[in-house]
Amino acid sequence: MANTTDGVMISQLERADSLLGSDLLEIERGGQSVAVTVDEFINYIGIPEFIKELENIIG
């Protein structure tokens, strides 16, 4: 489980110039939360497959 800090809002965080595949995204639903890496999230929603299909269409 990811470490969390209570009382910090996203707007209070320093701006990042890049996003790493190992950075964590925390998703909350119904009072429970899970942390996944950016790479895991991208693969889960199928972006690599989408890009391959676009390459097939565009050529």
PDBQT receptor file of N, H, CA, C and O in Angstrom, charges set to zero:
ATOM      1  N   MET A   1       0.857  -1.173   0.000  1.00  0.00    +0.000 N 
ATOM      2  CA  MET A   1       0.000   0.000   0.000  1.00  0.00    +0.000 C 
ATOM      3  C   MET A   1       0.900   1.231   0.000  1.00  0.00    +0.000 C 
ATOM      4  O   MET A   1       1.943   1.247   0.653  1.00  0.00    +0.000 OA
ATOM      5  N   ALA A   2       0.497   2.244  -0.723  1.00  0.00    +0.000 N 
ATOM      6  H   ALA A   2      -0.350   2.231  -1.254  1.00  0.00    +0.000 HD
ATOM      7  CA  ALA A   2       1.273   3.471  -0.841  1.00  0.00    +0.000 C 
ATOM      8  C   ALA A   2       1.214   4.273   0.445  1.00  0.00    +0.000 C 
ATOM      9  O   ALA A   2       0.229   4.218   1.182  1.00  0.00    +0.000 OA
ATOM     10  N   ASN A   3       2.276   5.017   0.706  1.00  0.00    +0.000 N 
ATOM     11  H   ASN A   3       3.076   5.061   0.108  1.00  0.00    +0.000 HD
ATOM     12  CA  ASN A   3       2.268   5.939   1.829  1.00  0.00    +0.000 C 
ATOM     13  C   ASN A   3       1.365   7.114   1.469  1.00  0.00    +0.000 C 
ATOM     14  O   ASN A   3       1.368   7.584   0.332  1.00  0.00    +0.000 OA
ATOM     15  N   THR A   4       0.606   7.575   2.433  1.00  0.00    +0.000 N 
ATOM     16  H   THR A   4       0.603   7.193   3.357  1.00  0.00    +0.000 HD
ATOM     17  CA  THR A   4      -0.291   8.700   2.179  1.00  0.00    +0.000 C 
ATOM     18  C   THR A   4      -0.044   9.789   3.199  1.00  0.00    +0.000 C 
ATOM     19  O   THR A   4       0.469   9.535   4.288  1.00  0.00    +0.000 OA
ATOM     20  N   THR A   5      -0.412  10.993   2.839  1.00  0.00    +0.000 N 
ATOM     21  H   THR A   5      -0.829  11.200   1.954  1.00  0.00    +0.000 HD
ATOM     22  CA  THR A   5      -0.308  12.139   3.732  1.00  0.00    +0.000 C 
ATOM     23  C   THR A   5      -1.676  12.781   3.811  1.00  0.00    +0.000 C 
ATOM     24  O   THR A   5      -2.231  13.186   2.790  1.00  0.00    +0.000 OA
ATOM     25  N   ASP A   6      -2.224  12.879   5.000  1.00  0.00    +0.000 N 
ATOM     26  H   ASP A   6      -1.773  12.549   5.830  1.00  0.00    +0.000 HD
ATOM     27  CA  ASP A   6      -3.531  13.505   5.170  1.00  0.00    +0.000 C 
ATOM     28  C   ASP A   6      -3.380  15.018   5.159  1.00  0.00    +0.000 C 
ATOM     29  O   ASP A   6      -2.387  15.558   5.646  1.00  0.00    +0.000 OA
ATOM     30  N   GLY A   7      -4.374  15.695   4.600  1.00  0.00    +0.000 N 
ATOM     31  H   GLY A   7      -5.181  15.257   4.205  1.00  0.00    +0.000 HD
ATOM     32  CA  GLY A   7      -4.417  17.140   4.662  1.00  0.00    +0.000 C 
ATOM     33  C   GLY A   7      -3.668  17.858   3.559  1.00  0.00    +0.000 C 
ATOM     34  O   GLY A   7      -3.549  19.082   3.624  1.00  0.00    +0.000 OA
ATOM     35  N   VAL A   8      -3.155  17.171   2.551  1.00  0.00    +0.000 N 
ATOM     36  H   VAL A   8      -3.251  16.177   2.498  1.00  0.00    +0.000 HD
ATOM     37  CA  VAL A   8      -2.455  17.820   1.451  1.00  0.00    +0.000 C 
ATOM     38  C   VAL A   8      -3.329  17.746   0.209  1.00  0.00    +0.000 C 
ATOM     39  O   VAL A   8      -3.812  16.678  -0.167  1.00  0.00    +0.000 OA
ATOM     40  N   MET A   9      -3.523  18.899  -0.421  1.00  0.00    +0.000 N 
ATOM     41  H   MET A   9      -3.131  19.766  -0.116  1.00  0.00    +0.000 HD
ATOM     42  CA  MET A   9      -4.316  18.949  -1.645  1.00  0.00    +0.000 C 
ATOM     43  C   MET A   9      -3.387  18.935  -2.850  1.00  0.00    +0.000 C 
ATOM     44  O   MET A   9      -2.238  19.367  -2.760  1.00  0.00    +0.000 OA
ATOM     45  N   ILE A  10      -3.885  18.438  -3.976  1.00  0.00    +0.000 N 
ATOM     46  H   ILE A  10      -4.819  18.087  -4.049  1.00  0.00    +0.000 HD
ATOM     47  CA  ILE A  10      -3.085  18.370  -5.196  1.00  0.00    +0.000 C 
ATOM     48  C   ILE A  10      -2.523  19.741  -5.549  1.00  0.00    +0.000 C 
ATOM     49  O   ILE A  10      -1.371  19.843  -5.972  1.00  0.00    +0.000 OA
ATOM     50  N   SER A  11      -3.302  20.780  -5.385  1.00  0.00    +0.000 N 
ATOM     51  H   SER A  11      -4.238  20.698  -5.041  1.00  0.00    +0.000 HD
ATOM     52  CA  SER A  11      -2.854  22.131  -5.729  1.00  0.00    +0.000 C 
ATOM     53  C   SER A  11      -1.680  22.597  -4.882  1.00  0.00    +0.000 C 
ATOM     54  O   SER A  11      -0.994  23.550  -5.254  1.00  0.00    +0.000 OA
ATOM     55  N   GLN A  12      -1.435  21.944  -3.751  1.00  0.00    +0.000 N 
ATOM     56  H   GLN A  12      -1.992  21.170  -3.449  1.00  0.00    +0.000 HD
ATOM     57  CA  GLN A  12      -0.336  22.319  -2.876  1.00  0.00    +0.000 C 
ATOM     58  C   GLN A  12       0.967  21.614  -3.233  1.00  0.00    +0.000 C 
ATOM     59  O   GLN A  12       2.025  21.967  -2.713  1.00  0.00    +0.000 OA
ATOM     60  N   LEU A  13       0.898  20.627  -4.112  1.00  0.00    +0.000 N 
ATOM     61  H   LEU A  13       0.038  20.340  -4.534  1.00  0.00    +0.000 HD
ATOM     62  CA  LEU A  13       2.099  19.896  -4.494  1.00  0.00    +0.000 C 
ATOM     63  C   LEU A  13       2.910  20.692  -5.509  1.00  0.00    +0.000 C 
ATOM     64  O   LEU A  13       2.362  21.480  -6.280  1.00  0.00    +0.000 OA
ATOM     65  N   GLU A  14       4.220  20.477  -5.499  1.00  0.00    +0.000 N 
ATOM     66  H   GLU A  14       4.666  19.838  -4.873  1.00  0.00    +0.000 HD
ATOM     67  CA  GLU A  14       5.071  21.136  -6.482  1.00  0.00    +0.000 C 
ATOM     68  C   GLU A  14       4.770  20.580  -7.863  1.00  0.00    +0.000 C 
ATOM     69  O   GLU A  14       4.422  19.409  -8.013  1.00  0.00    +0.000 OA
ATOM     70  N   ARG A  15       4.909  21.436  -8.871  1.00  0.00    +0.000 N 
ATOM     71  H   ARG A  15       5.191  22.388  -8.748  1.00  0.00    +0.000 HD
ATOM     72  CA  ARG A  15       4.658  21.025 -10.244  1.00  0.00    +0.000 C 
ATOM     73  C   ARG A  15       5.793  20.125 -10.711  1.00  0.00    +0.000 C 
ATOM     74  O   ARG A  15       6.964  20.407 -10.458  1.00  0.00    +0.000 OA
ATOM     75  N   ALA A  16       5.443  19.051 -11.387  1.00  0.00    +0.000 N 
ATOM     76  H   ALA A  16       4.491  18.822 -11.593  1.00  0.00    +0.000 HD
ATOM     77  CA  ALA A  16       6.438  18.124 -11.940  1.00  0.00    +0.000 C 
ATOM     78  C   ALA A  16       6.550  18.366 -13.441  1.00  0.00    +0.000 C 
ATOM     79  O   ALA A  16       5.546  18.605 -14.112  1.00  0.00    +0.000 OA
ATOM     80  N   ASP A  17       7.763  18.304 -13.963  1.00  0.00    +0.000 N 
ATOM     81  H   ASP A  17       8.578  18.110 -13.418  1.00  0.00    +0.000 HD
ATOM     82  CA  ASP A  17       7.987  18.507 -15.392  1.00  0.00    +0.000 C 
ATOM     83  C   ASP A  17       7.876  17.217 -16.185  1.00  0.00    +0.000 C 
ATOM     84  O   ASP A  17       7.825  17.241 -17.415  1.00  0.00    +0.000 OA
ATOM     85  N   SER A  18       7.840  16.093 -15.483  1.00  0.00    +0.000 N 
ATOM     86  H   SER A  18       7.882  16.074 -14.484  1.00  0.00    +0.000 HD
ATOM     87  CA  SER A  18       7.759  14.812 -16.186  1.00  0.00    +0.000 C 
ATOM     88  C   SER A  18       6.975  13.820 -15.338  1.00  0.00    +0.000 C 
ATOM     89  O   SER A  18       6.760  14.019 -14.143  1.00  0.00    +0.000 OA
ATOM     90  N   LEU A  19       6.563  12.761 -15.991  1.00  0.00    +0.000 N 
ATOM     91  H   LEU A  19       6.738  12.599 -16.962  1.00  0.00    +0.000 HD
ATOM     92  CA  LEU A  19       5.822  11.695 -15.330  1.00  0.00    +0.000 C 
ATOM     93  C   LEU A  19       6.572  10.400 -15.597  1.00  0.00    +0.000 C 
ATOM     94  O   LEU A  19       6.804  10.038 -16.751  1.00  0.00    +0.000 OA
ATOM     95  N   LEU A  20       6.945   9.716 -14.550  1.00  0.00    +0.000 N 
ATOM     96  H   LEU A  20       6.756  10.011 -13.613  1.00  0.00    +0.000 HD
ATOM     97  CA  LEU A  20       7.686   8.463 -14.680  1.00  0.00    +0.000 C 
ATOM     98  C   LEU A  20       6.735   7.282 -14.624  1.00  0.00    +0.000 C 
ATOM     99  O   LEU A  20       5.692   7.347 -13.973  1.00  0.00    +0.000 OA
ATOM    100  N   GLY A  21       7.093   6.208 -15.302  1.00  0.00    +0.000 N 
ATOM    101  H   GLY A  21       7.940   6.155 -15.830  1.00  0.00    +0.000 HD
ATOM    102  CA  GLY A  21       6.285   4.998 -15.280  1.00  0.00    +0.000 C 
ATOM    103  C   GLY A  21       6.153   4.406 -13.896  1.00  0.00    +0.000 C 
ATOM    104  O   GLY A  21       5.203   3.675 -13.616  1.00  0.00    +0.000 OA
ATOM    105  N   SER A  22       7.102   4.718 -13.024  1.00  0.00    +0.000 N 
ATOM    106  H   SER A  22       7.874   5.313 -13.250  1.00  0.00    +0.000 HD
ATOM    107  CA  SER A  22       7.076   4.186 -11.662  1.00  0.00    +0.000 C 
ATOM    108  C   SER A  22       6.310   5.091 -10.687  1.00  0.00    +0.000 C 
ATOM    109  O   SER A  22       6.117   4.720  -9.529  1.00  0.00    +0.000 OA
ATOM    110  N   ASP A  23       5.875   6.269 -11.141  1.00  0.00    +0.000 N 
ATOM    111  H   ASP A  23       6.032   6.570 -12.082  1.00  0.00    +0.000 HD
ATOM    112  CA  ASP A  23       5.071   7.148 -10.291  1.00  0.00    +0.000 C 
ATOM    113  C   ASP A  23       3.746   6.466  -9.982  1.00  0.00    +0.000 C 
ATOM    114  O   ASP A  23       3.214   5.719 -10.802  1.00  0.00    +0.000 OA
ATOM    115  N   LEU A  24       3.227   6.727  -8.808  1.00  0.00    +0.000 N 
ATOM    116  H   LEU A  24       3.660   7.334  -8.141  1.00  0.00    +0.000 HD
ATOM    117  CA  LEU A  24       1.987   6.081  -8.379  1.00  0.00    +0.000 C 
ATOM    118  C   LEU A  24       0.785   6.983  -8.573  1.00  0.00    +0.000 C 
ATOM    119  O   LEU A  24       0.840   8.188  -8.330  1.00  0.00    +0.000 OA
ATOM    120  N   LEU A  25      -0.297   6.376  -9.014  1.00  0.00    +0.000 N 
ATOM    121  H   LEU A  25      -0.342   5.397  -9.212  1.00  0.00    +0.000 HD
ATOM    122  CA  LEU A  25      -1.605   7.016  -9.064  1.00  0.00    +0.000 C 
ATOM    123  C   LEU A  25      -2.456   6.322  -8.010  1.00  0.00    +0.000 C 
ATOM    124  O   LEU A  25      -2.471   5.094  -7.926  1.00  0.00    +0.000 OA
ATOM    125  N   GLU A  26      -3.163   7.105  -7.210  1.00  0.00    +0.000 N 
ATOM    126  H   GLU A  26      -3.151   8.103  -7.278  1.00  0.00    +0.000 HD
ATOM    127  CA  GLU A  26      -4.037   6.504  -6.212  1.00  0.00    +0.000 C 
ATOM    128  C   GLU A  26      -5.477   6.688  -6.668  1.00  0.00    +0.000 C 
ATOM    129  O   GLU A  26      -5.909   7.797  -6.984  1.00  0.00    +0.000 OA
ATOM    130  N   ILE A  27      -6.201   5.592  -6.696  1.00  0.00    +0.000 N 
ATOM    131  H   ILE A  27      -5.849   4.692  -6.440  1.00  0.00    +0.000 HD
ATOM    132  CA  ILE A  27      -7.583   5.588  -7.143  1.00  0.00    +0.000 C 
ATOM    133  C   ILE A  27      -8.455   5.209  -5.962  1.00  0.00    +0.000 C 
ATOM    134  O   ILE A  27      -8.237   4.180  -5.323  1.00  0.00    +0.000 OA
ATOM    135  N   GLU A  28      -9.445   6.044  -5.676  1.00  0.00    +0.000 N 
ATOM    136  H   GLU A  28      -9.622   6.880  -6.196  1.00  0.00    +0.000 HD
ATOM    137  CA  GLU A  28     -10.337   5.786  -4.552  1.00  0.00    +0.000 C 
ATOM    138  C   GLU A  28     -11.737   5.507  -5.072  1.00  0.00    +0.000 C 
ATOM    139  O   GLU A  28     -12.238   6.182  -5.971  1.00  0.00    +0.000 OA
ATOM    140  N   ARG A  29     -12.345   4.500  -4.483  1.00  0.00    +0.000 N 
ATOM    141  H   ARG A  29     -11.937   3.952  -3.752  1.00  0.00    +0.000 HD
ATOM    142  CA  ARG A  29     -13.712   4.137  -4.869  1.00  0.00    +0.000 C 
ATOM    143  C   ARG A  29     -14.402   3.504  -3.665  1.00  0.00    +0.000 C 
ATOM    144  O   ARG A  29     -13.896   2.550  -3.074  1.00  0.00    +0.000 OA
ATOM    145  N   GLY A  30     -15.533   4.036  -3.320  1.00  0.00    +0.000 N 
ATOM    146  H   GLY A  30     -15.944   4.811  -3.800  1.00  0.00    +0.000 HD
ATOM    147  CA  GLY A  30     -16.328   3.471  -2.239  1.00  0.00    +0.000 C 
ATOM    148  C   GLY A  30     -15.605   3.395  -0.908  1.00  0.00    +0.000 C 
ATOM    149  O   GLY A  30     -15.815   2.460  -0.135  1.00  0.00    +0.000 OA
ATOM    150  N   GLY A  31     -14.746   4.384  -0.632  1.00  0.00    +0.000 N 
ATOM    151  H   GLY A  31     -14.575   5.144  -1.259  1.00  0.00    +0.000 HD
ATOM    152  CA  GLY A  31     -14.036   4.405   0.640  1.00  0.00    +0.000 C 
ATOM    153  C   GLY A  31     -12.774   3.571   0.676  1.00  0.00    +0.000 C 
ATOM    154  O   GLY A  31     -12.061   3.585   1.679  1.00  0.00    +0.000 OA
ATOM    155  N   GLN A  32     -12.479   2.846  -0.387  1.00  0.00    +0.000 N 
ATOM    156  H   GLN A  32     -13.058   2.835  -1.202  1.00  0.00    +0.000 HD
ATOM    157  CA  GLN A  32     -11.250   2.064  -0.459  1.00  0.00    +0.000 C 
ATOM    158  C   GLN A  32     -10.378   2.641  -1.556  1.00  0.00    +0.000 C 
ATOM    159  O   GLN A  32     -10.882   3.225  -2.515  1.00  0.00    +0.000 OA
ATOM    160  N   SER A  33      -9.065   2.478  -1.415  1.00  0.00    +0.000 N 
ATOM    161  H   SER A  33      -8.656   2.004  -0.636  1.00  0.00    +0.000 HD
ATOM    162  CA  SER A  33      -8.183   3.005  -2.435  1.00  0.00    +0.000 C 
ATOM    163  C   SER A  33      -7.119   1.981  -2.796  1.00  0.00    +0.000 C 
ATOM    164  O   SER A  33      -6.794   1.082  -2.021  1.00  0.00    +0.000 OA
ATOM    165  N   VAL A  34      -6.590   2.153  -4.000  1.00  0.00    +0.000 N 
ATOM    166  H   VAL A  34      -6.854   2.884  -4.629  1.00  0.00    +0.000 HD
ATOM    167  CA  VAL A  34      -5.514   1.307  -4.480  1.00  0.00    +0.000 C 
ATOM    168  C   VAL A  34      -4.525   2.208  -5.200  1.00  0.00    +0.000 C 
ATOM    169  O   VAL A  34      -4.925   3.180  -5.841  1.00  0.00    +0.000 OA
ATOM    170  N   ALA A  35      -3.255   1.901  -5.102  1.00  0.00    +0.000 N 
ATOM    171  H   ALA A  35      -2.930   1.112  -4.582  1.00  0.00    +0.000 HD
ATOM    172  CA  ALA A  35      -2.219   2.659  -5.797  1.00  0.00    +0.000 C 
ATOM    173  C   ALA A  35      -1.640   1.789  -6.902  1.00  0.00    +0.000 C 
ATOM    174  O   ALA A  35      -1.281   0.634  -6.672  1.00  0.00    +0.000 OA
ATOM    175  N   VAL A  36      -1.553   2.349  -8.099  1.00  0.00    +0.000 N 
ATOM    176  H   VAL A  36      -1.845   3.287  -8.286  1.00  0.00    +0.000 HD
ATOM    177  CA  VAL A  36      -0.970   1.642  -9.233  1.00  0.00    +0.000 C 
ATOM    178  C   VAL A  36       0.066   2.548  -9.877  1.00  0.00    +0.000 C 
ATOM    179  O   VAL A  36      -0.028   3.773  -9.793  1.00  0.00    +0.000 OA
ATOM    180  N   THR A  37       1.059   1.938 -10.523  1.00  0.00    +0.000 N 
ATOM    181  H   THR A  37       1.136   0.944 -10.591  1.00  0.00    +0.000 HD
ATOM    182  CA  THR A  37       2.035   2.756 -11.228  1.00  0.00    +0.000 C 
ATOM    183  C   THR A  37       1.432   3.285 -12.518  1.00  0.00    +0.000 C 
ATOM    184  O   THR A  37       0.451   2.743 -13.027  1.00  0.00    +0.000 OA
ATOM    185  N   VAL A  38       2.016   4.331 -13.029  1.00  0.00    +0.000 N 
ATOM    186  H   VAL A  38       2.812   4.772 -12.615  1.00  0.00    +0.000 HD
ATOM    187  CA  VAL A  38       1.564   4.891 -14.304  1.00  0.00    +0.000 C 
ATOM    188  C   VAL A  38       1.668   3.827 -15.389  1.00  0.00    +0.000 C 
ATOM    189  O   VAL A  38       0.754   3.698 -16.203  1.00  0.00    +0.000 OA
ATOM    190  N   ASP A  39       2.753   3.064 -15.422  1.00  0.00    +0.000 N 
ATOM    191  H   ASP A  39       3.495   3.168 -14.760  1.00  0.00    +0.000 HD
ATOM    192  CA  ASP A  39       2.915   1.997 -16.417  1.00  0.00    +0.000 C 
ATOM    193  C   ASP A  39       1.799   0.958 -16.317  1.00  0.00    +0.000 C 
ATOM    194  O   ASP A  39       1.252   0.532 -17.335  1.00  0.00    +0.000 OA
ATOM    195  N   GLU A  40       1.459   0.549 -15.091  1.00  0.00    +0.000 N 
ATOM    196  H   GLU A  40       1.903   0.895 -14.264  1.00  0.00    +0.000 HD
ATOM    197  CA  GLU A  40       0.379  -0.426 -14.903  1.00  0.00    +0.000 C 
ATOM    198  C   GLU A  40      -0.940   0.131 -15.418  1.00  0.00    +0.000 C 
ATOM    199  O   GLU A  40      -1.708  -0.586 -16.060  1.00  0.00    +0.000 OA
ATOM    200  N   PHE A  41      -1.208   1.397 -15.145  1.00  0.00    +0.000 N 
ATOM    201  H   PHE A  41      -0.584   1.979 -14.624  1.00  0.00    +0.000 HD
ATOM    202  CA  PHE A  41      -2.451   2.024 -15.572  1.00  0.00    +0.000 C 
ATOM    203  C   PHE A  41      -2.524   2.111 -17.096  1.00  0.00    +0.000 C 
ATOM    204  O   PHE A  41      -3.559   1.811 -17.691  1.00  0.00    +0.000 OA
ATOM    205  N   ILE A  42      -1.425   2.521 -17.722  1.00  0.00    +0.000 N 
ATOM    206  H   ILE A  42      -0.584   2.765 -17.239  1.00  0.00    +0.000 HD
ATOM    207  CA  ILE A  42      -1.382   2.627 -19.191  1.00  0.00    +0.000 C 
ATOM    208  C   ILE A  42      -1.632   1.269 -19.834  1.00  0.00    +0.000 C 
ATOM    209  O   ILE A  42      -2.395   1.168 -20.795  1.00  0.00    +0.000 OA
ATOM    210  N   ASN A  43      -0.999   0.232 -19.313  1.00  0.00    +0.000 N 
ATOM    211  H   ASN A  43      -0.379   0.315 -18.533  1.00  0.00    +0.000 HD
ATOM    212  CA  ASN A  43      -1.207  -1.105 -19.860  1.00  0.00    +0.000 C 
ATOM    213  C   ASN A  43      -2.632  -1.597 -19.608  1.00  0.00    +0.000 C 
ATOM    214  O   ASN A  43      -3.218  -2.264 -20.461  1.00  0.00    +0.000 OA
ATOM    215  N   TYR A  44      -3.184  -1.272 -18.451  1.00  0.00    +0.000 N 
ATOM    216  H   TYR A  44      -2.708  -0.730 -17.758  1.00  0.00    +0.000 HD
ATOM    217  CA  TYR A  44      -4.537  -1.717 -18.112  1.00  0.00    +0.000 C 
ATOM    218  C   TYR A  44      -5.578  -1.127 -19.061  1.00  0.00    +0.000 C 
ATOM    219  O   TYR A  44      -6.498  -1.820 -19.497  1.00  0.00    +0.000 OA
ATOM    220  N   ILE A  45      -5.424   0.157 -19.376  1.00  0.00    +0.000 N 
ATOM    221  H   ILE A  45      -4.677   0.720 -19.022  1.00  0.00    +0.000 HD
ATOM    222  CA  ILE A  45      -6.430   0.776 -20.249  1.00  0.00    +0.000 C 
ATOM    223  C   ILE A  45      -6.137   0.530 -21.732  1.00  0.00    +0.000 C 
ATOM    224  O   ILE A  45      -6.915   0.950 -22.589  1.00  0.00    +0.000 OA
ATOM    225  N   GLY A  46      -5.031  -0.142 -22.041  1.00  0.00    +0.000 N 
ATOM    226  H   GLY A  46      -4.400  -0.482 -21.344  1.00  0.00    +0.000 HD
ATOM    227  CA  GLY A  46      -4.789  -0.598 -23.402  1.00  0.00    +0.000 C 
ATOM    228  C   GLY A  46      -4.155   0.398 -24.353  1.00  0.00    +0.000 C 
ATOM    229  O   GLY A  46      -4.327   0.278 -25.566  1.00  0.00    +0.000 OA
ATOM    230  N   ILE A  47      -3.436   1.367 -23.843  1.00  0.00    +0.000 N 
ATOM    231  H   ILE A  47      -3.297   1.464 -22.858  1.00  0.00    +0.000 HD
ATOM    232  CA  ILE A  47      -2.825   2.358 -24.728  1.00  0.00    +0.000 C 
ATOM    233  C   ILE A  47      -1.805   1.734 -25.687  1.00  0.00    +0.000 C 
ATOM    234  O   ILE A  47      -1.796   2.118 -26.857  1.00  0.00    +0.000 OA
ATOM    235  N   PRO A  48      -0.945   0.796 -25.267  1.00  0.00    +0.000 N 
ATOM    236  CA  PRO A  48       0.002   0.204 -26.229  1.00  0.00    +0.000 C 
ATOM    237  C   PRO A  48      -0.704  -0.465 -27.414  1.00  0.00    +0.000 C 
ATOM    238  O   PRO A  48      -0.254  -0.335 -28.553  1.00  0.00    +0.000 OA
ATOM    239  N   GLU A  49      -1.799  -1.177 -27.156  1.00  0.00    +0.000 N 
ATOM    240  H   GLU A  49      -2.164  -1.284 -26.231  1.00  0.00    +0.000 HD
ATOM    241  CA  GLU A  49      -2.544  -1.818 -28.236  1.00  0.00    +0.000 C 
ATOM    242  C   GLU A  49      -3.201  -0.783 -29.140  1.00  0.00    +0.000 C 
ATOM    243  O   GLU A  49      -3.254  -0.960 -30.357  1.00  0.00    +0.000 OA
ATOM    244  N   PHE A  50      -3.701   0.297 -28.547  1.00  0.00    +0.000 N 
ATOM    245  H   PHE A  50      -3.658   0.441 -27.558  1.00  0.00    +0.000 HD
ATOM    246  CA  PHE A  50      -4.315   1.372 -29.304  1.00  0.00    +0.000 C 
ATOM    247  C   PHE A  50      -3.303   2.006 -30.258  1.00  0.00    +0.000 C 
ATOM    248  O   PHE A  50      -3.620   2.275 -31.417  1.00  0.00    +0.000 OA
ATOM    249  N   ILE A  51      -2.095   2.239 -29.770  1.00  0.00    +0.000 N 
ATOM    250  H   ILE A  51      -1.838   2.020 -28.829  1.00  0.00    +0.000 HD
ATOM    251  CA  ILE A  51      -1.040   2.822 -30.605  1.00  0.00    +0.000 C 
ATOM    252  C   ILE A  51      -0.695   1.889 -31.760  1.00  0.00    +0.000 C 
ATOM    253  O   ILE A  51      -0.511   2.348 -32.887  1.00  0.00    +0.000 OA
ATOM    254  N   LYS A  52      -0.605   0.595 -31.498  1.00  0.00    +0.000 N 
ATOM    255  H   LYS A  52      -0.754   0.222 -30.582  1.00  0.00    +0.000 HD
ATOM    256  CA  LYS A  52      -0.310  -0.367 -32.566  1.00  0.00    +0.000 C 
ATOM    257  C   LYS A  52      -1.391  -0.343 -33.642  1.00  0.00    +0.000 C 
ATOM    258  O   LYS A  52      -1.084  -0.386 -34.833  1.00  0.00    +0.000 OA
ATOM    259  N   GLU A  53      -2.645  -0.275 -33.229  1.00  0.00    +0.000 N 
ATOM    260  H   GLU A  53      -2.894  -0.241 -32.261  1.00  0.00    +0.000 HD
ATOM    261  CA  GLU A  53      -3.745  -0.203 -34.191  1.00  0.00    +0.000 C 
ATOM    262  C   GLU A  53      -3.701   1.076 -35.008  1.00  0.00    +0.000 C 
ATOM    263  O   GLU A  53      -3.950   1.054 -36.214  1.00  0.00    +0.000 OA
ATOM    264  N   LEU A  54      -3.385   2.192 -34.358  1.00  0.00    +0.000 N 
ATOM    265  H   LEU A  54      -3.184   2.209 -33.378  1.00  0.00    +0.000 HD
ATOM    266  CA  LEU A  54      -3.244   3.447 -35.091  1.00  0.00    +0.000 C 
ATOM    267  C   LEU A  54      -2.123   3.364 -36.131  1.00  0.00    +0.000 C 
ATOM    268  O   LEU A  54      -2.270   3.856 -37.249  1.00  0.00    +0.000 OA
ATOM    269  N   GLU A  55      -1.007   2.741 -35.756  1.00  0.00    +0.000 N 
ATOM    270  H   GLU A  55      -0.887   2.341 -34.847  1.00  0.00    +0.000 HD
ATOM    271  CA  GLU A  55       0.104   2.577 -36.685  1.00  0.00    +0.000 C 
ATOM    272  C   GLU A  55      -0.319   1.728 -37.871  1.00  0.00    +0.000 C 
ATOM    273  O   GLU A  55       0.100   2.000 -38.996  1.00  0.00    +0.000 OA
ATOM    274  N   ASN A  56      -1.145   0.696 -37.649  1.00  0.00    +0.000 N 
ATOM    275  H   ASN A  56      -1.485   0.475 -36.735  1.00  0.00    +0.000 HD
ATOM    276  CA  ASN A  56      -1.630  -0.142 -38.738  1.00  0.00    +0.000 C 
ATOM    277  C   ASN A  56      -2.537   0.652 -39.672  1.00  0.00    +0.000 C 
ATOM    278  O   ASN A  56      -2.493   0.469 -40.889  1.00  0.00    +0.000 OA
ATOM    279  N   ILE A  57      -3.350   1.525 -39.109  1.00  0.00    +0.000 N 
ATOM    280  H   ILE A  57      -3.386   1.674 -38.121  1.00  0.00    +0.000 HD
ATOM    281  CA  ILE A  57      -4.277   2.323 -39.907  1.00  0.00    +0.000 C 
ATOM    282  C   ILE A  57      -3.537   3.404 -40.684  1.00  0.00    +0.000 C 
ATOM    283  O   ILE A  57      -3.761   3.590 -41.880  1.00  0.00    +0.000 OA
ATOM    284  N   ILE A  58      -2.654   4.114 -39.989  1.00  0.00    +0.000 N 
ATOM    285  H   ILE A  58      -2.472   3.963 -39.017  1.00  0.00    +0.000 HD
ATOM    286  CA  ILE A  58      -1.951   5.238 -40.605  1.00  0.00    +0.000 C 
ATOM    287  C   ILE A  58      -0.847   4.758 -41.564  1.00  0.00    +0.000 C 
ATOM    288  O   ILE A  58      -0.603   5.357 -42.612  1.00  0.00    +0.000 OA
ATOM    289  N   GLY A  59      -0.199   3.671 -41.173  1.00  0.00    +0.000 N 
ATOM    290  H   GLY A  59      -0.396   3.185 -40.322  1.00  0.00    +0.000 HD
ATOM    291  CA  GLY A  59       0.847   3.110 -42.034  1.00  0.00    +0.000 C 
ATOM    292  C   GLY A  59       2.213   3.452 -41.672  1.00  0.00    +0.000 C 
ATOM    293  O   GLY A  59       3.154   3.024 -42.341  1.00  0.00    +0.000 OA
TER     294      GLY A  59
